[in-house]
Structure formats: structure tokens, C-alpha cells
Amino acid sequence: MHTIAVGELWHPDRKRWLEAVRVGRVDLGVWCRAPHVIVLLYRIAGACEWSDAPYSWHLVPEDRRALPEPTTSSADRALLQIILVEAESGIVRVIRAVTFDPLATRLLGQAIRDQAAAEWDRAAYDAELREAYAVHTTRSLLAAALVRCRGGD
């Protein structure tokens, strides 16, 4: 593992990230602490190792909320959009769409519907999320993930 320091390269062997984000293999996972906390796990080959991002339907602006319908086909796939923004300029450099496999789509959709149906309490959500991160690393979230899959293009 390399040391991360202000003013130094994020990764000593990488100066260009665009191509890796544009075409690198994407692996995905979903960890849940039902019904309040959902954590999306991801890795992009050549760009980043496993990382995570918490998700809450309740934190999505109301005009952008849409509950996923229960899947009716084994071919249904949830879409995830990856956006790479240049930190210095704020310019979008890459937009890429990948999909979860059908099983992950079904499980993620159900977790989101359960989360949306649960009573919303921001303080409780924040406490549960803090507790999850106090107990788990990204790797242990991955090990306990509800589902893992390779992202499809």
C-alpha cells in the first residue's frame, strides 16, 4: 500500500485516469443494514480499488426520486452512472453507464423499496451509518455484501 500525501500523486504509477474509468472493468456490490442503510461498493480496474458510497432514497431530491419497480424479467438490469469530474476545473471528463446483473438488480431494488417505505429519521440514519463505518472497513462491507457482480456495459 502506498502513502497518500498532499501535493503527491494519488497513485505513484498512475498519472492518467480517464481511460481506466472509460473502459476498465467495473465490479459492484451492495451492503445493507435494513431498512435504513444501503452502501454501494465499487471497483474500477486501473482507476480505483474497492471503495464505497452510502445511499439513501430519502436523501435524493424529491423531484429526482423514482422507486424501482419489482423486476419482472431475468434480464432486468439496474443502471449506474459513473461520472469523472476534473477536480481543478470542475469539467466532466467521463460519463459511463454500467449495469448491475439481474440478481443484484432485484436485491438492490427491494432494498431501496424497503428503505423508502421505512419511517425517515435523519438522526437515526446518520447514527446507523456511523456505526456501520465504525465496525466495518470497505473490505469487510464487501465480505458481508448482500450481492456482488461485474458491472455490464
N, C-alpha and C positions, 0 to 999 in steps of 0.2 A: 504494500500500500504506500502511495506517495504522500508527501506532506503538502497540504494546501496552505498557501500564504498569500496575503495581499500583495499585488504587484507581480506575482509569478504566474506562469502558465497554469491553467486549471489541471491539465494533464501534460506531463513533460514530453510525451511522444506525439501529441496532437496539437496542431495549430489550425486545422481546418475541420469544422464540424458539419458543414452543410451537406456534404454528400452522404455522410453516415445517417443523418436524420432523414434525408430524402429517400434513401433506398435500403438502409440497414435493416436487418431482421428485428422485428418488434415482438417481445414476449410480454404477456399481460397476466395479471392475477387480480383476484378480488378477495378481500378480507372483510368480514362483517362482525360487528358486535350488535346483534339485532336488538331492537329495530333501529337504533339511533345512529350508529357509526358505520359507515362504509368507507373502506380505504382501497383505492385503485393502486395496483402495483404495476410497474413497467420497467422494461429494459430495452434500450436501443443499441444493437451491436455497433461498436465503433464510436458511439457517442456517449453513452452513459450506462453504468452498471445499474443493478436494481435500485429503484427509488420508489417513493410513494407519494400519493396525494389524497387527502381526505375529501370525501364528497358528502354533501347533504342536499337533498332535494329542497329543503326549506330555505337554503341559502341562495338558491338560484332565483334571480329576479322573477317576480310573478308573471311578467309578460313573456318570459322565455321558458317557463315550466311546461312540460308535457310528460304525463305519465306514460311509461312504455306499456304498450298493450301486451297481454299474455301472448306468448309465441304460439302460433298455430301450425307451423311448419318446421321440420327438422333443418330447413335451410335458412331460417331467420338468423340474422346476424346484427348485433348492435354496432353502431358506428362510433368510433373515437377519432377526434380530430387532433392532430399534433401540429402545433404552431411554434416555429422557432423565430424569436424576435432578437434582433441585434441589440444588445444592451446599450451600446454607446449612442446609437441613433434612434432606437425605437422602431426601426424599419423591419417589417415582416420579411424574413428571408426564405422560409419554407412553410408550406401548408401541405400536410399529408393526411390522408384518411386511411385508417386501418379498421378492421372489424374484429370483434370477439367471435369465437366459434359458437355454434348453436347452443351447446350446453352452458357455456359462460353467459351467453345472451339471456338464456332462460333464467339462470340463477341471479344474475345482476338485475334483470327486470323485476323479479319477485322481491329482491332486497329493496329496490327503490320504491316499489308499490307499498311494501310494509313500512318503510321509513315515512313515506308521505301520509300514510294512514295513522301513524302514531302521533300522539299529542306532542306538539313542539314546545320545547323548553330549552332556550339557548344556553342557559347556565348548566343544565344537566348535560347537554350535548358537549359543551366545552370541557366539563369535568370528565366525562367518559372518554373523550379524545385525549385529554392529558393523561389519564390513567393508562390508556392503551399504549401511548408513547413512552410512559414511564416503565411499563412492563416489557414492551416489545421493541426490537430493532426492525429495520426493514426486512432483514433476513428471517427473523422469527415470524414476522407477519406473513412472509412468503411461505414459510414452512407450514403455517396454520391456515393458509388461504382456503377459502371456500372452493375456489377453482383456479386453475392456471391454464393458459393456452398460448399458442403462437398467433400473433396478430396477422390477419389476412389483408392483402392489398386489394 
